[in-house]
Amino acid sequence: MEKMDMHGRNEYLKLLRGRYFKARTKREKTEVLDEYCRNTGQNRKYVIGKIWSDGGKPKEPRMREKRYDGDVKAVLAEVWEIFDCPCGQRLKPVLETEVERLRELGEIHCSDETVQKLKEIGSATIDRKLRREKEVKHRENRKGHPKPGSQLKQKIAIRLTDWDTSEVGNVEIDLVEHCGSSPEGPFLNTVSTTEIYSGWWSGLPIMGKSQDATFQALKEIRQNSSFGWKSMDSDNGSEFINDVLEKYCSREKIEFTRSRPGKKNDNAYIEGKNWTHVRKVVGYLRYDTAAEMQILYGLYQGEMGLYMNFFRPVMKLVSKERIGGKVKRKYDKPRTPYERLVESGQIPEQVRLQLEATYLSLNPAELKRKIDAKLNELYQTYQAKNGGQEVHPQKKSKPCSVRFPMIQQVPVRSGS
């Protein structure tokens, strides 16, 4: 067969192009391409490109319709701020239950359509829509201070993280220091407790870390709890490992255990709360006055305790599987400590009704505003104490390397 010149190939392609675009099946198009390539010897991909470039109209990609517009994103950001910036998995169940209440309370303003979209939005979409807001709000993760040693270890059994997470009443306790850059002198500490099943958190400030002050704070927290205490686990600090607390637990039929020295993961539940509920909120400043203690007491026992327990969802680990070099963790649906307690069926009916009445009387946005106001008052008190020093609550202070500053003596000349 005589070889075609360029003009002949183009004319031949014009004849076949009509057949190509009229073909209804892929097989018919393949036959047209095979015929042209066989007669001209040209590359198949080159021919396909030439067919489309010489008049063929490629299909336009279908654009996915945007379901969650700017109105949804704006209201989503407001709700995210109200509930203290949780991740998408924690925020989704809150949106399903609290959006209607927030609109009725006048905290957000949106249409019925926007409310419905917020109830249906997925956790991954929440994280994507809030990506910019999270970048603005981002804070570096910081860890707390190590805790001191132990006493009476021989009488108190060691417990790892082998809790029965289906039972209400198992409590982990810890102490969070507010000493700033120096551990010298008296300063405030937060007695922090959490219930394992529900994640219910309680805290109280004390001056110093004496056994008596710690013991009285734990008694007050227990008296205000909505559940009975069955067991209590602490680290090896002398504020907990002492004869007073050991005898109290024995008398009250509370199982008292401790973690291994230097193994913080044995107290994983309370260590997590120490960051999210204490350090992240009040920071790393030194608090050592009665005024600061009064503010912290009102914050823990009032708005902050209610906000954290009634409106901050908690995720519980369901299973853990190692796949090669990675560990795949599966969590249950995020629920607030209040919801977990009410649904447990392990608290008295009267207590359950009291919790429900308390929940219905609360406005999460108002609680958040009051928390911010008290924190601002706390920082202003700190500034006034330090002569107007600029406050950076989330920034760790560098430890003092010199305990007693040396003052250079001025030489004195004797009269000649």
FENBEL-V780126 format. One record per backbone hydrogen bond with DSSP energy under -0.5 kcal/mol. NH is the residue of the N-H (numbers start at 1). CO is the residue of the C=O. If there is no record, write none. Layout:
NH_CO ; NH_CO
//
This chain:
9_5 ; 10_6 ; 11_7 ; 12_8 ; 13_9 ; 14_10 ; 15_11 ; 16_12 ; 17_13 ; 18_14 ; 19_15 ; 20_16 ; 21_17 ; 22_18 ; 23_19 ; 29_25 ; 30_26 ; 31_27 ; 32_28 ; 33_29 ; 34_30 ; 35_31 ; 36_32 ; 37_33 ; 38_34 ; 39_35 ; 40_36 ; 41_37 ; 47_43 ; 48_44 ; 49_45 ; 50_46 ; 51_47 ; 52_48 ; 53_49 ; 54_50 ; 55_52 ; 56_51 ; 58_56 ; 67_65 ; 69_67 ; 73_69 ; 74_70 ; 75_71 ; 76_72 ; 77_73 ; 78_74 ; 79_75 ; 80_76 ; 81_77 ; 82_78 ; 83_79 ; 84_81 ; 85_80 ; 91_87 ; 92_88 ; 93_89 ; 94_90 ; 95_91 ; 96_92 ; 97_93 ; 98_94 ; 99_95 ; 102_98 ; 103_99 ; 104_100 ; 105_101 ; 106_103 ; 107_102 ; 108_102 ; 115_111 ; 116_112 ; 117_113 ; 118_114 ; 119_115 ; 120_116 ; 121_117 ; 126_122 ; 127_123 ; 128_124 ; 129_125 ; 130_126 ; 131_128 ; 134_130 ; 135_131 ; 136_132 ; 137_133 ; 138_134 ; 155_152 ; 156_152 ; 156_153 ; 157_155 ; 157_256 ; 159_258 ; 163_161 ; 165_163 ; 167_164 ; 170_167 ; 171_169 ; 171_231 ; 172_194 ; 173_233 ; 174_192 ; 176_190 ; 177_175 ; 178_188 ; 180_285 ; 182_179 ; 188_287 ; 189_206 ; 190_176 ; 191_189 ; 191_204 ; 192_174 ; 192_190 ; 193_202 ; 194_172 ; 195_200 ; 196_170 ; 199_195 ; 202_193 ; 204_191 ; 206_189 ; 208_187 ; 208_206 ; 214_210 ; 215_211 ; 216_212 ; 217_213 ; 218_214 ; 219_215 ; 220_216 ; 221_217 ; 222_218 ; 223_219 ; 224_220 ; 225_222 ; 230_169 ; 230_228 ; 231_169 ; 232_255 ; 233_171 ; 234_257 ; 240_237 ; 241_237 ; 242_240 ; 246_242 ; 247_243 ; 248_244 ; 249_245 ; 250_246 ; 251_247 ; 252_248 ; 253_250 ; 254_249 ; 255_230 ; 255_253 ; 257_232 ; 257_255 ; 258_157 ; 259_234 ; 263_260 ; 264_262 ; 266_263 ; 267_264 ; 268_265 ; 271_267 ; 272_268 ; 273_269 ; 274_270 ; 275_271 ; 276_272 ; 277_273 ; 278_273 ; 278_274 ; 279_274 ; 280_275 ; 281_278 ; 282_278 ; 283_278 ; 283_279 ; 284_393 ; 285_282 ; 287_178 ; 287_285 ; 288_286 ; 293_289 ; 294_290 ; 295_291 ; 296_292 ; 297_293 ; 298_294 ; 299_295 ; 300_296 ; 301_297 ; 302_298 ; 304_299 ; 305_299 ; 306_302 ; 307_303 ; 308_304 ; 309_305 ; 310_306 ; 311_307 ; 312_308 ; 313_311 ; 314_335 ; 318_330 ; 319_330 ; 321_328 ; 323_321 ; 323_326 ; 324_322 ; 326_323 ; 328_321 ; 328_326 ; 329_327 ; 330_319 ; 332_316 ; 335_314 ; 337_312 ; 338_309 ; 340_336 ; 341_337 ; 342_338 ; 343_339 ; 344_340 ; 344_341 ; 345_341 ; 352_348 ; 353_349 ; 354_350 ; 355_351 ; 356_352 ; 357_353 ; 358_354 ; 359_355 ; 360_356 ; 361_357 ; 362_359 ; 367_363 ; 368_364 ; 369_365 ; 370_366 ; 371_367 ; 372_368 ; 373_369 ; 374_370 ; 375_371 ; 376_372 ; 377_373 ; 378_374 ; 379_375 ; 380_376 ; 381_377 ; 382_378 ; 383_379 ; 384_380 ; 385_381 ; 386_382 ; 387_384 ; 388_383 ; 389_383 ; 395_392 ; 396_394 ; 400_181 ; 403_401 ; 405_403 ; 408_406 ; 411_409 ; 413_411
//
